[in-house]
Amino acid sequence: MNNKVISVDKKSLPLFCPTQKENLFSSHPRVFLDITQTGMVSCPYCGTTYKLK
């Protein structure tokens, strides 16, 4: 797991990991994440945390 924290804005919704900005080679499957409830969510595969601005 990693400790990366990425800030996202509402234009980035729906949120998924890995994002289009990340290298998809040898990555995990795309998973959609619900950030709207708490404003923060972590990917269950890689542990990247996303925070809503």
N, C-alpha and C positions, 0 to 999 in steps of 0.2 A: 504494500500500500504506500501511497505517496502523501505528502503534506501540501500539495499544490492547492492554492485557493484562487479561484477565478471569479472576478466580478462580472456580472451580466446585467443588461438592462432589459426592459420589457420588449424591445424590438427583437431580442434573441429568442423569444418564446415562440413555439414550444421548445423547451430546453432538452438537448440530448447530449450524451457522452459516448464516444469521443466527439468533440466539436469538429466542424469543417476546417478549423485552423490547425488542428493537430495532425500529425503524421499517422495515417491509419495502418501503416505496415506493422504487422505482428501486434495488433491491438485487439481489444476485446470487442464483442458484438455491440452494435449501437443499442443504447437503452435510453428511453425517454424518462425524464425526471420531473416530478411535480415540485416546483419551487414556490408555487403561489401560496401554499398554506402557511409556511413559516418564514419564507424569505431566504432560506438556506437549505441546501440538500447536498448529500455526498453520494457519489457513484458507488454502487455496491460491488463493482468489478475492480476499479483501480483506486478508489478512495479519494479522487479529486473532489474538492468541496467547491460548490458554486454558491455565491452570495448575490442576491438581487439588490441592485443599486436603488 
